[in-house]
């Protein structure tokens, strides 16, 4: 149990209320949860996941809506079996979902089956990135008492433009990374120049849904077959390049070889990509990596020097400066 975790007795009482009390069932805290408190519920042969938001004024209602929209479009995501805007025991929003069977992509060797799994994930990601969002940035969870399943029909981002979302932290992040020598002065200068040269790429008029944390650990498989995508806890409104850029940033971190090209094969089979897609993905990856490295510096300064973004940023600069 970590500081701030809900009382385990309240979690048990909540589970017993959602499901019929069962002496053989188990509830365990899952350490991987970052933006939410996550619990694994085992009942006979079934496994469910309970997530609880730490913020008392936030709601799972928009995320529940996303699960519904994606399921309707054929994307394999966990099914929401129960949720509440504000649970009476915890005073917070909570959601229970089914399990996506199997394990993430990093738990299997890279072979032809892996290529097919990544291809199918790319197809499904293209569908995710076609869901419209009203505005850019984090999908708002602070809609108060309006957050019931009958009223949340539109997903709303925090920013009116993609530029304001992209620039929200950029200058402060670059200054901090240069000051702490995580980025060299010439790299910071190059990044500022590339942003200025590609401002038109930040002029998207319509936002679409991004998974927000898409990498190999979000792609699940079982016995060499694709089973689905997990963890929609960081959804946001962006342009089409955000999730592809995020995947590029982490490509090669979990698996011994890069697999972005396989993901793009699947993606392109659903949505055609322009001739400069590789540069656009590298540009998105670069901006995401700067923010990720700066957040690592804020949260875990001793580990920031080993963050994968320090590998991906030079790689992106090489593409964009060529």
VOPAGU-2260 file (C-alpha; in pm, 1 decimal, decimal comma):
REM VOPAGU-2260
SITE   aa  ch    i         X         Y         Z
SITE  UNK   A    0       0,0       0,0       0,0
SITE  UNK   A    1     135,6     340,5    -104,5
SITE  UNK   A    2      67,9     681,9      52,9
SITE  UNK   A    3    -268,8     809,3     -66,8
SITE  UNK   A    4    -406,8     464,9    -152,2
SITE  UNK   A    5    -771,2     411,9     -55,0
SITE  UNK   A    6    -836,0     205,8     257,7
SITE  UNK   A    7    -818,1    -164,8     154,6
SITE  UNK   A    8   -1127,6    -236,8     365,1
SITE  UNK   A    9   -1326,4      12,9     159,7
SITE  UNK   A   10   -1196,6    -140,5    -162,3
SITE  UNK   A   11   -1306,2    -485,0     -43,1
SITE  UNK   A   12   -1648,8    -353,3      52,1
SITE  UNK   A   13   -1682,7    -187,5    -287,9
SITE  UNK   A   14   -1593,5    -510,4    -469,6
SITE  UNK   A   15   -1843,0    -706,6    -260,8
SITE  UNK   A   16   -2109,6    -452,9    -350,5
SITE  UNK   A   17   -2035,4    -463,7    -723,3
SITE  UNK   A   18   -2010,8    -842,2    -726,2
SITE  UNK   A   19   -2182,8   -1095,4    -504,8
SITE  UNK   A   20   -1964,2   -1155,6    -196,8
SITE  UNK   A   21   -1743,4   -1458,5    -256,1
SITE  UNK   A   22   -1505,0   -1594,2       4,2
SITE  UNK   A   23   -1288,9   -1742,7    -272,2
SITE  UNK   A   24   -1236,0   -1414,1    -456,9
SITE  UNK   A   25    -924,9   -1200,3    -417,1
SITE  UNK   A   26    -846,0    -830,5    -454,3
SITE  UNK   A   27    -486,1    -712,8    -494,2
SITE  UNK   A   28    -330,2    -373,3    -558,7
SITE  UNK   A   29    -153,6    -355,3    -895,4
SITE  UNK   A   30     170,4    -159,6    -868,3
SITE  UNK   A   31     171,1     -55,0   -1234,3
SITE  UNK   A   32    -109,1     196,6   -1187,1
SITE  UNK   A   33      25,9     552,9   -1220,7
SITE  UNK   A   34    -257,9     790,2   -1306,9
SITE  UNK   A   35    -513,2     578,5   -1117,6
SITE  UNK   A   36    -527,3     330,8    -830,8
SITE  UNK   A   37    -557,9     -14,1    -990,1
SITE  UNK   A   38    -675,2    -341,4    -832,1
SITE  UNK   A   39    -692,1    -691,0    -979,8
SITE  UNK   A   40   -1005,9    -887,0    -886,8
SITE  UNK   A   41   -1000,5   -1264,0    -928,2
SITE  UNK   A   42   -1327,7   -1453,7    -908,1
SITE  UNK   A   43   -1313,6   -1823,1   -1000,8
SITE  UNK   A   44   -1184,8   -1832,8   -1361,2
SITE  UNK   A   45   -1251,3   -1463,8   -1429,3
SITE  UNK   A   46   -1030,1   -1160,4   -1376,5
SITE  UNK   A   47   -1146,2    -799,1   -1359,9
SITE  UNK   A   48    -972,0    -469,1   -1296,1
SITE  UNK   A   49   -1094,5    -196,5   -1063,7
SITE  UNK   A   50    -959,0     153,8   -1122,0
SITE  UNK   A   51   -1012,4     447,1    -887,2
SITE  UNK   A   52    -930,1     807,0    -975,5
SITE  UNK   A   53    -717,9     988,0    -715,8
SITE  UNK   A   54    -882,5    1325,7    -784,3
SITE  UNK   A   55   -1213,8    1370,6    -607,0
SITE  UNK   A   56   -1350,3    1614,4    -865,8
SITE  UNK   A   57   -1268,6    1395,9   -1167,9
SITE  UNK   A   58   -1485,5    1135,6   -1337,1
SITE  UNK   A   59   -1440,6     820,2   -1541,6
SITE  UNK   A   60   -1743,4     918,3   -1752,4
SITE  UNK   A   61   -1540,6    1033,1   -2058,4
SITE  UNK   A   62   -1324,5     719,8   -2046,4
SITE  UNK   A   63   -1633,1     500,3   -2019,4
SITE  UNK   A   64   -1763,1     675,9   -2329,9
SITE  UNK   A   65   -1435,6     604,9   -2511,5
SITE  UNK   A   66   -1458,2     233,8   -2425,9
SITE  UNK   A   67   -1810,1     230,9   -2566,3
SITE  UNK   A   68   -1716,7     415,6   -2887,3
SITE  UNK   A   69   -1415,6     194,9   -2955,4
SITE  UNK   A   70   -1605,0    -127,6   -2886,2
SITE  UNK   A   71   -1875,1     -17,3   -3130,8
SITE  UNK   A   72   -1604,4      33,2   -3393,5
SITE  UNK   A   73   -1455,4    -312,9   -3339,1
SITE  UNK   A   74   -1148,7    -212,9   -3136,4
SITE  UNK   A   75   -1060,6    -477,5   -2878,9
SITE  UNK   A   76   -1052,6    -292,6   -2548,5
SITE  UNK   A   77   -1165,7    -404,0   -2202,5
SITE  UNK   A   78   -1541,5    -404,7   -2143,7
SITE  UNK   A   79   -1670,7    -171,3   -1874,0
SITE  UNK   A   80   -1892,7    -381,9   -1648,2
SITE  UNK   A   81   -1959,4    -118,6   -1379,3
SITE  UNK   A   82   -1870,8     242,6   -1304,3
SITE  UNK   A   83   -1977,6     531,1   -1086,7
SITE  UNK   A   84   -1918,5     902,9   -1118,0
SITE  UNK   A   85   -1863,8     922,9    -742,5
SITE  UNK   A   86   -1866,3     604,1    -536,4
SITE  UNK   A   87   -2035,1     662,6    -198,0
SITE  UNK   A   88   -1770,0     464,5      -6,7
SITE  UNK   A   89   -1460,0     620,7    -162,6
SITE  UNK   A   90   -1593,8     961,0    -260,7
SITE  UNK   A   91   -1416,1     915,1    -596,1
SITE  UNK   A   92   -1499,9     793,3    -943,4
SITE  UNK   A   93   -1442,5     422,8   -1006,8
SITE  UNK   A   94   -1464,9     177,7   -1295,2
SITE  UNK   A   95   -1453,1    -202,3   -1326,5
SITE  UNK   A   96   -1348,1    -362,6   -1655,4
SITE  UNK   A   97   -1293,6    -709,5   -1790,6
SITE  UNK   A   98    -944,2    -841,5   -1858,6
SITE  UNK   A   99    -778,2    -846,7   -2198,6
SITE  UNK   A  100    -635,3   -1200,2   -2206,3
SITE  UNK   A  101    -265,1   -1269,4   -2239,1
SITE  UNK   A  102      31,7   -1042,6   -2178,1
SITE  UNK   A  103     194,9    -747,0   -2347,3
SITE  UNK   A  104     416,6    -772,5   -2651,1
SITE  UNK   A  105     741,1    -759,9   -2455,1
SITE  UNK   A  106     674,4   -1106,5   -2316,1
SITE  UNK   A  107     722,7   -1289,2   -2646,1
SITE  UNK   A  108    1007,5   -1335,4   -2896,4
SITE  UNK   A  109    1012,9   -1127,4   -3214,1
SITE  UNK   A  110     898,2   -1351,5   -3496,6
SITE  UNK   A  111     643,2   -1362,2   -3779,1
SITE  UNK   A  112     358,5   -1395,2   -3528,6
SITE  UNK   A  113     481,9   -1079,9   -3357,3
SITE  UNK   A  114     472,9    -898,5   -3689,5
SITE  UNK   A  115     108,3    -999,6   -3739,2
SITE  UNK   A  116      19,3    -890,0   -3385,1
SITE  UNK   A  117     175,8    -547,9   -3439,6
SITE  UNK   A  118       8,3    -520,6   -3781,6
SITE  UNK   A  119    -335,6    -580,6   -3626,8
SITE  UNK   A  120    -259,6    -335,1   -3347,9
SITE  UNK   A  121    -174,8     -76,6   -3614,6
SITE  UNK   A  122    -509,7    -135,3   -3782,7
SITE  UNK   A  123    -690,7     -85,7   -3453,8
SITE  UNK   A  124    -487,6     222,4   -3365,0
SITE  UNK   A  125    -597,9     383,7   -3691,1
SITE  UNK   A  126    -958,8     333,2   -3579,3
SITE  UNK   A  127    -882,1     485,4   -3238,5
SITE  UNK   A  128    -729,4     788,3   -3410,3
SITE  UNK   A  129   -1047,5     845,7   -3613,7
SITE  UNK   A  130   -1272,6     920,5   -3313,1
SITE  UNK   A  131   -1340,6    1297,2   -3299,7
SITE  UNK   A  132   -1260,4    1509,1   -2992,7
SITE  UNK   A  133   -1376,1    1866,3   -2932,7
SITE  UNK   A  134   -1045,6    2038,5   -2862,4
SITE  UNK   A  135    -685,6    1935,2   -2800,0
SITE  UNK   A  136    -495,9    1809,4   -2497,4
SITE  UNK   A  137    -607,1    1588,5   -2211,3
SITE  UNK   A  138    -968,1    1475,2   -2236,9
SITE  UNK   A  139   -1141,8    1665,0   -1960,0
SITE  UNK   A  140   -1263,2    1461,6   -1663,5
SITE  UNK   A  141   -1383,6    1758,8   -1457,5
SITE  UNK   A  142   -1739,5    1782,5   -1581,7
SITE  UNK   A  143   -1885,9    1755,7   -1231,7
SITE  UNK   A  144   -2230,5    1614,8   -1180,2
SITE  UNK   A  145   -2295,7    1618,4   -1556,4
SITE  UNK   A  146   -2079,5    1305,9   -1574,5
SITE  UNK   A  147   -2341,4    1038,4   -1598,3
SITE  UNK   A  148   -2359,4     792,4   -1881,3
SITE  UNK   A  149   -2665,0     960,7   -2032,1
SITE  UNK   A  150   -2508,0    1306,4   -2068,4
SITE  UNK   A  151   -2144,6    1255,8   -2170,4
SITE  UNK   A  152   -2174,1    1233,2   -2546,9
SITE  UNK   A  153   -1887,9    1461,1   -2654,1
SITE  UNK   A  154   -1522,6    1419,1   -2562,1
SITE  UNK   A  155   -1363,9    1755,8   -2481,9
SITE  UNK   A  156    -996,6    1853,8   -2475,2
SITE  UNK   A  157    -843,6    2125,3   -2256,5
SITE  UNK   A  158    -705,9    2341,7   -2540,8
SITE  UNK   A  159    -872,0    2508,9   -2837,1
SITE  UNK   A  160    -569,9    2461,0   -3066,4
SITE  UNK   A  161    -299,2    2201,8   -3120,8
SITE  UNK   A  162     -35,1    2474,8   -3092,8
SITE  UNK   A  163    -142,1    2572,0   -2742,7
SITE  UNK   A  164    -129,0    2206,3   -2638,2
SITE  UNK   A  165     213,8    2151,9   -2796,9
SITE  UNK   A  166     359,1    2473,7   -2652,6
SITE  UNK   A  167     208,5    2444,9   -2303,3
SITE  UNK   A  168     533,9    2320,8   -2145,1
SITE  UNK   A  169     782,2    2324,4   -2432,9
SITE  UNK   A  170     992,5    2631,4   -2353,8
SITE  UNK   A  171    1013,1    2557,6   -1980,2
SITE  UNK   A  172    1101,2    2194,9   -2055,7
SITE  UNK   A  173    1380,7    2286,7   -2297,1
SITE  UNK   A  174    1525,7    2539,6   -2051,7
SITE  UNK   A  175    1523,5    2285,8   -1765,9
SITE  UNK   A  176    1678,4    2009,9   -1975,5
SITE  UNK   A  177    1954,3    2239,5   -2097,8
SITE  UNK   A  178    2018,4    2372,1   -1747,7
SITE  UNK   A  179    2054,5    2018,3   -1610,9
SITE  UNK   A  180    2266,4    1917,5   -1911,5
SITE  UNK   A  181    2026,6    1648,6   -2024,0
SITE  UNK   A  182    2019,8    1822,5   -2361,3
SITE  UNK   A  183    2315,8    2000,8   -2516,8
SITE  UNK   A  184    2280,4    2366,7   -2611,9
SITE  UNK   A  185    2307,6    2286,9   -2984,0
SITE  UNK   A  186    2029,8    2028,2   -2955,0
SITE  UNK   A  187    1800,6    2276,1   -2780,7
SITE  UNK   A  188    1874,8    2530,9   -3052,8
SITE  UNK   A  189    1799,5    2268,9   -3318,8
SITE  UNK   A  190    1469,2    2174,1   -3156,7
SITE  UNK   A  191    1358,0    2538,5   -3136,7
SITE  UNK   A  192    1450,8    2584,6   -3502,1
SITE  UNK   A  193    1262,7    2272,6   -3610,7
SITE  UNK   A  194     950,9    2379,8   -3423,5
SITE  UNK   A  195     963,9    2722,9   -3588,4
SITE  UNK   A  196    1016,4    2565,0   -3931,3
SITE  UNK   A  197     724,8    2325,8   -3889,5
SITE  UNK   A  198     462,6    2549,5   -3729,1
SITE  UNK   A  199     218,5    2458,8   -4005,9
SITE  UNK   A  200     222,8    2100,5   -3876,7
SITE  UNK   A  201      65,9    2231,7   -3556,3
SITE  UNK   A  202    -229,5    2391,8   -3735,4
SITE  UNK   A  203    -465,4    2093,1   -3723,9
SITE  UNK   A  204    -826,3    2213,0   -3722,4
SITE  UNK   A  205    -994,1    1897,6   -3596,5
SITE  UNK   A  206    -876,6    1692,7   -3300,6
SITE  UNK   A  207    -895,4    1315,0   -3292,6
SITE  UNK   A  208    -863,5    1069,3   -3008,2
SITE  UNK   A  209    -518,9     951,7   -2900,8
SITE  UNK   A  210    -456,7     658,8   -2669,7
SITE  UNK   A  211    -191,6     883,6   -2518,0
SITE  UNK   A  212      48,4     618,9   -2385,0
SITE  UNK   A  213      72,0     380,3   -2678,4
SITE  UNK   A  214     375,7     151,5   -2687,6
SITE  UNK   A  215     450,7    -221,6   -2693,3
SITE  UNK   A  216     327,2    -267,8   -2335,7
SITE  UNK   A  217     -25,4    -160,4   -2438,5
SITE  UNK   A  218     -52,2    -428,4   -2708,4
SITE  UNK   A  219    -168,0    -760,8   -2567,1
SITE  UNK   A  220    -131,1   -1105,2   -2720,0
SITE  UNK   A  221    -190,2   -1464,1   -2621,6
SITE  UNK   A  222     -17,3   -1763,0   -2782,3
SITE  UNK   A  223     101,8   -1547,5   -3071,6
SITE  UNK   A  224    -236,6   -1390,2   -3145,9
SITE  UNK   A  225    -341,5   -1029,6   -3098,2
SITE  UNK   A  226    -597,8    -992,1   -2817,0
SITE  UNK   A  227    -638,0    -618,2   -2768,5
SITE  UNK   A  228    -523,5    -279,3   -2642,3
SITE  UNK   A  229    -523,9    -185,8   -2274,5
SITE  UNK   A  230    -506,7     124,0   -2053,2
SITE  UNK   A  231    -703,4     421,3   -2184,1
SITE  UNK   A  232    -615,9     628,5   -1879,3
SITE  UNK   A  233    -421,6     894,9   -2074,2
SITE  UNK   A  234    -663,8     971,6   -2358,1
SITE  UNK   A  235    -633,4    1311,5   -2522,0
SITE  UNK   A  236    -730,5    1507,4   -2830,3
SITE  UNK   A  237    -444,1    1546,9   -3080,0
SITE  UNK   A  238    -362,4    1523,0   -3447,1
SITE  UNK   A  239    -319,8    1182,1   -3609,6
SITE  UNK   A  240      55,1    1172,0   -3539,1
SITE  UNK   A  241      60,7    1168,5   -3158,7
SITE  UNK   A  242      21,7     795,0   -3092,3
SITE  UNK   A  243     254,7     704,4   -3378,7
SITE  UNK   A  244     511,5     948,9   -3241,7
SITE  UNK   A  245     477,1     807,1   -2891,1
SITE  UNK   A  246     524,5     454,7   -3023,5
SITE  UNK   A  247     833,4     569,6   -3216,9
SITE  UNK   A  248     980,4     727,0   -2902,6
SITE  UNK   A  249     962,3     392,9   -2719,2
SITE  UNK   A  250    1037,9     169,2   -3017,9
SITE  UNK   A  251    1329,1     -56,7   -2931,9
SITE  UNK   A  252    1290,5      -5,2   -2557,5
SITE  UNK   A  253    1086,5    -317,5   -2481,4
SITE  UNK   A  254    1164,9    -534,5   -2785,6
SITE  UNK   A  255    1515,9    -608,8   -2916,8
SITE  UNK   A  256    1437,1    -468,0   -3263,3
SITE  UNK   A  257    1225,6    -172,8   -3385,1
SITE  UNK   A  258     873,0    -268,9   -3493,2
SITE  UNK   A  259     725,4      70,6   -3590,9
SITE  UNK   A  260     729,8     -26,7   -3959,4
SITE  UNK   A  261     507,7    -325,1   -3881,9
SITE  UNK   A  262     265,9    -102,1   -3693,0
SITE  UNK   A  263     258,6     138,2   -3988,6
SITE  UNK   A  264     182,3    -147,3   -4229,0
SITE  UNK   A  265    -136,8    -212,9   -4036,9
SITE  UNK   A  266    -215,1     155,6   -3991,3
SITE  UNK   A  267    -177,0     228,1   -4364,0
SITE  UNK   A  268    -410,3     -58,1   -4452,0
SITE  UNK   A  269    -687,7     145,1   -4285,9
SITE  UNK   A  270    -578,3     507,5   -4342,2
SITE  UNK   A  271    -344,5     625,4   -4622,1
SITE  UNK   A  272     -44,1     823,8   -4500,0
SITE  UNK   A  273     121,2    1115,9   -4684,5
SITE  UNK   A  274     466,9    1093,4   -4840,2
SITE  UNK   A  275     626,3    1282,0   -4547,6
SITE  UNK   A  276     475,6    1057,1   -4280,4
SITE  UNK   A  277     816,3     955,9   -4144,0
SITE  UNK   A  278     912,6    1318,4   -4074,6
SITE  UNK   A  279     576,2    1398,2   -3918,0
SITE  UNK   A  280     604,6    1097,1   -3688,2
SITE  UNK   A  281     960,8    1195,7   -3593,7
SITE  UNK   A  282     842,1    1551,7   -3519,5
SITE  UNK   A  283     565,0    1422,5   -3293,0
SITE  UNK   A  284     809,6    1185,5   -3125,0
SITE  UNK   A  285    1055,0    1470,1   -3064,2
SITE  UNK   A  286     798,5    1690,7   -2888,6
SITE  UNK   A  287     668,0    1398,6   -2683,3
SITE  UNK   A  288    1021,8    1296,8   -2583,7
SITE  UNK   A  289    1109,6    1647,8   -2463,0
SITE  UNK   A  290     802,0    1650,7   -2237,9
SITE  UNK   A  291     868,1    1294,0   -2116,8
SITE  UNK   A  292    1231,1    1369,3   -2031,0
SITE  UNK   A  293    1135,5    1689,3   -1848,4
SITE  UNK   A  294     868,4    1506,0   -1647,5
SITE  UNK   A  295    1123,2    1240,5   -1556,3
SITE  UNK   A  296    1354,9    1516,6   -1438,8
SITE  UNK   A  297    1076,3    1660,3   -1221,0
SITE  UNK   A  298     967,5    1329,9   -1070,9
SITE  UNK   A  299    1280,8    1115,6   -1060,6
SITE  UNK   A  300    1580,5    1339,6   -1125,0
SITE  UNK   A  301    1835,9    1068,6   -1046,9
SITE  UNK   A  302    1688,4     842,2   -1316,5
SITE  UNK   A  303    1629,0    1105,3   -1584,8
SITE  UNK   A  304    1970,1    1052,2   -1744,9
SITE  UNK   A  305    1870,5     693,4   -1826,3
SITE  UNK   A  306    1528,5     777,8   -1972,9
SITE  UNK   A  307    1468,0     633,2   -2318,9
SITE  UNK   A  308    1396,3     982,2   -2453,5
SITE  UNK   A  309    1769,6    1055,1   -2440,7
SITE  UNK   A  310    1807,8     791,2   -2712,8
SITE  UNK   A  311    1503,3     885,2   -2914,4
SITE  UNK   A  312    1568,8    1262,4   -2929,9
SITE  UNK   A  313    1898,0    1229,9   -3126,6
SITE  UNK   A  314    1730,4     974,2   -3351,4
SITE  UNK   A  315    1444,7    1214,0   -3428,8
SITE  UNK   A  316    1679,6    1506,8   -3482,6
SITE  UNK   A  317    1876,3    1300,7   -3734,3
SITE  UNK   A  318    1559,7    1241,6   -3938,9
SITE  UNK   A  319    1433,2    1598,5   -3920,0
SITE  UNK   A  320    1768,1    1765,6   -3991,0
SITE  UNK   A  321    1853,4    1545,4   -4288,3
